Amino acid sequence: MGRIVKTTTPPVAPTFSTGNFQTLCDHVAARDKDLKAILKAYDYPPMWTRPNTFESLIHIILEQQVSLASALAALNKLRERLSKITPANLLALTDEELKACYFSRQKTVYARHLAEAIESKQLSLTAMEKLSDDAVREKIVALKGLGNWSADIYLMFVLRRADLFPPGDLAAVNALKEIKKLPKDVSKEKLATITARWAPYRTVATMILWHYYLSVRTKKTPTTDKIEKAIVL
């Protein structure tokens, strides 16, 4: 009789919550003097999260290659148009109606493809909560118009996975270059080496970087508050 080979499902990665977020900030900052300096100067970052909904993924699509404020404006237009942002409701809109909500032609295609994937049961958002980070990423990048940055943001904001650094996020990368005084052309390998030191809480460290990035570029004004709300909504 042949040997029985057992297969195991990769474990779901650690998450963060309102109950442990600031403790994790302190933990990761204790191992990095630059992160510690950010907390001392600007206090704890907001805990940026979003619900696990179709609307949150549409928000991520809208955020691609535009400002946070522009993406939020488009999302709010869509909210005004629809009583609830669901796959079925979005698919009922014409391309012209989506254009009136500030959707580009490409983002209209991406949004429809996402809606169809959920409507056809090809993609289950609830099931994503039980998958490993790698398995979630595989599902996200298989969708038209959604790549690794989108997967990172979904994992970090929606599933609250604690150990991710998004190398495709310019704000996070530029903040890291500034606090570490790195050259503009620093390699991705060097960045990966630095951020690996924050494991298993790279997401928390990234939120500290975003907090720094927003804080040093703007004073606390209604505009800043609008930007921070755009991240979380």
C-alpha positions in Angstrom: 0.0 0.0 0.0 1.4 3.4 -1.0 2.2 6.1 1.5 -0.7 8.6 2.0 0.4 12.1 1.4 -1.5 14.7 3.5 -2.1 18.1 2.0 -2.5 21.1 4.1 -4.1 24.5 3.4 -1.6 27.4 4.0 -2.5 29.2 7.2 -4.3 32.5 7.1 -1.8 35.2 8.0 -2.0 37.3 11.2 -4.4 40.3 11.2 -4.6 43.5 13.1 -7.6 45.1 14.8 -8.6 48.1 16.9 -7.7 46.0 20.0 -4.0 45.5 19.0 -3.2 48.1 16.4 -1.4 50.6 18.6 0.4 47.8 20.4 1.7 46.6 17.1 2.8 50.1 16.1 4.8 50.2 19.3 6.2 46.8 18.6 7.5 47.5 15.1 8.7 51.0 16.1 10.8 49.5 18.9 12.9 47.7 16.3 13.3 50.8 14.0 14.4 54.1 15.2 13.0 56.0 12.2 9.5 54.5 12.7 9.8 55.3 16.4 10.7 58.9 15.5 7.6 59.2 13.3 5.3 58.0 16.2 7.0 60.5 18.5 6.5 63.4 16.1 3.1 62.6 14.7 1.5 60.1 17.1 -0.2 56.9 16.0 -1.5 56.6 12.4 -5.2 56.0 11.7 -6.1 52.4 11.4 -7.1 52.5 7.7 -9.6 49.7 7.0 -12.6 49.0 4.7 -15.4 46.4 4.7 -15.1 43.3 2.6 -17.6 44.4 -0.1 -17.8 44.9 -3.8 -17.8 48.6 -3.2 -14.4 48.4 -1.6 -12.9 46.7 -4.6 -14.5 49.3 -6.9 -12.9 51.9 -4.7 -9.5 50.3 -5.2 -10.1 50.2 -9.0 -10.9 53.9 -8.9 -7.7 54.7 -6.9 -5.4 53.3 -9.6 -3.1 56.1 -10.9 -5.2 59.0 -9.6 -5.3 61.0 -6.4 -7.2 59.7 -3.4 -9.5 62.7 -3.6 -10.3 62.1 -7.3 -11.1 58.4 -6.6 -13.4 59.3 -3.7 -15.2 61.9 -5.9 -15.9 59.1 -8.4 -17.0 56.7 -5.7 -19.4 59.3 -4.2 -20.9 60.0 -7.7 -21.6 56.3 -8.0 -23.1 56.2 -4.5 -25.4 59.1 -5.6 -26.4 57.2 -8.7 -27.1 53.9 -7.0 -29.0 53.2 -3.8 -26.4 50.5 -3.1 -23.2 49.7 -4.9 -23.7 46.0 -5.8 -22.6 44.0 -8.8 -26.1 43.8 -10.2 -26.8 47.5 -9.8 -23.5 48.4 -11.5 -24.1 46.1 -14.4 -27.4 47.8 -15.0 -25.7 51.1 -15.7 -24.7 52.1 -19.2 -21.2 53.1 -20.1 -22.4 56.7 -20.4 -23.8 56.6 -16.9 -20.5 55.3 -15.5 -18.7 57.9 -17.5 -20.9 60.5 -15.7 -19.6 59.0 -12.5 -16.0 59.8 -13.6 -15.2 56.3 -14.7 -12.6 56.1 -17.5 -13.2 53.7 -20.3 -10.7 51.3 -18.9 -12.1 51.5 -15.4 -15.5 50.8 -16.7 -14.3 47.6 -18.3 -12.5 46.6 -15.0 -15.6 47.4 -12.9 -17.9 45.4 -15.2 -15.5 42.4 -15.2 -15.3 42.4 -11.4 -19.1 42.6 -11.1 -19.5 39.7 -13.6 -17.0 37.6 -11.7 -18.9 38.1 -8.4 -22.4 37.6 -10.0 -21.3 34.4 -11.7 -19.8 33.1 -8.4 -16.4 33.0 -10.0 -15.2 35.2 -7.1 -16.5 35.0 -3.5 -15.4 37.8 -1.2 -16.4 35.9 1.9 -14.3 32.9 0.9 -11.3 35.2 0.5 -11.2 35.8 4.3 -10.2 32.1 4.8 -7.4 32.1 2.2 -3.7 32.7 2.6 -2.2 35.9 1.4 -0.8 34.2 -1.7 -4.1 32.6 -2.6 -5.9 35.9 -2.2 -3.3 37.6 -4.4 -3.8 34.9 -7.1 -7.5 35.5 -7.1 -7.2 39.3 -7.3 -4.6 39.5 -10.1 -6.6 37.1 -12.2 -9.2 39.8 -12.6 -8.9 42.2 -15.5 -7.2 45.5 -14.5 -6.3 44.4 -10.9 -2.6 43.8 -10.2 -0.3 43.4 -7.3 -0.9 46.9 -5.9 -4.7 46.2 -5.9 -4.1 42.9 -4.2 -1.9 44.5 -1.6 -4.4 47.2 -0.7 -7.2 44.6 -0.5 -5.2 42.4 1.8 -4.1 45.3 4.0 -7.3 47.5 4.2 -10.0 44.9 3.7 -8.7 41.7 5.1 -6.4 43.5 7.6 -3.5 41.2 6.9 -0.6 42.4 9.1 2.5 41.5 7.1 2.5 43.3 3.7 4.5 46.1 2.2 3.2 47.4 -1.2 6.3 48.0 -3.4 4.0 49.5 -6.1 2.7 52.3 -3.7 4.5 55.5 -4.4 3.6 57.2 -1.2 4.9 54.3 0.9 8.0 53.9 -1.1 8.8 57.6 -1.2 8.2 57.9 2.6 10.6 55.0 3.1 13.2 56.6 1.0 12.9 59.8 2.9 13.2 58.4 6.4 16.0 56.1 5.5 17.8 58.7 3.3 17.9 56.4 0.4 18.8 57.4 -3.2 15.9 57.9 -5.6 17.1 55.0 -7.7 17.3 52.5 -4.9 16.6 49.0 -6.0 13.5 47.0 -5.2 15.8 44.4 -3.6 17.2 46.9 -1.2 13.7 48.1 -0.2 12.6 44.5 0.3 15.6 43.9 2.6 14.7 46.9 4.7 11.0 46.1 5.0 11.7 42.5 5.8 13.0 43.6 9.1 9.5 44.7 10.0 8.0 41.2 9.6 5.5 40.0 10.7 4.0 43.5 10.9 4.9 45.2 7.6 1.4 46.4 7.1 1.5 48.3 10.4 4.9 49.8 9.5 3.4 50.9 6.1 0.6 52.7 7.8 3.1 54.6 9.9 4.9 55.5 6.6 1.6 56.7 5.1 0.9 58.7 8.2 4.3 60.4 7.9 3.8 61.0 4.2 0.5 62.8 4.8 1.7 64.7 7.9 4.9 66.2 6.4 3.2 67.3 3.2 0.2 69.0 4.7 -0.8 70.8 7.8 -3.9 69.5 9.7 -6.5 71.2 7.6 -9.9 70.1 6.2 -8.1 69.1 3.1 -5.8 66.7 5.0 -8.8 65.3 6.8 -10.5 64.7 3.4 -7.4 62.8 2.2 -7.4 60.6 5.2 -11.1 59.9 4.9 -10.5 59.1 1.2 -8.1 56.3 2.3 -10.5 54.7 4.8 -13.9 55.1 3.1 
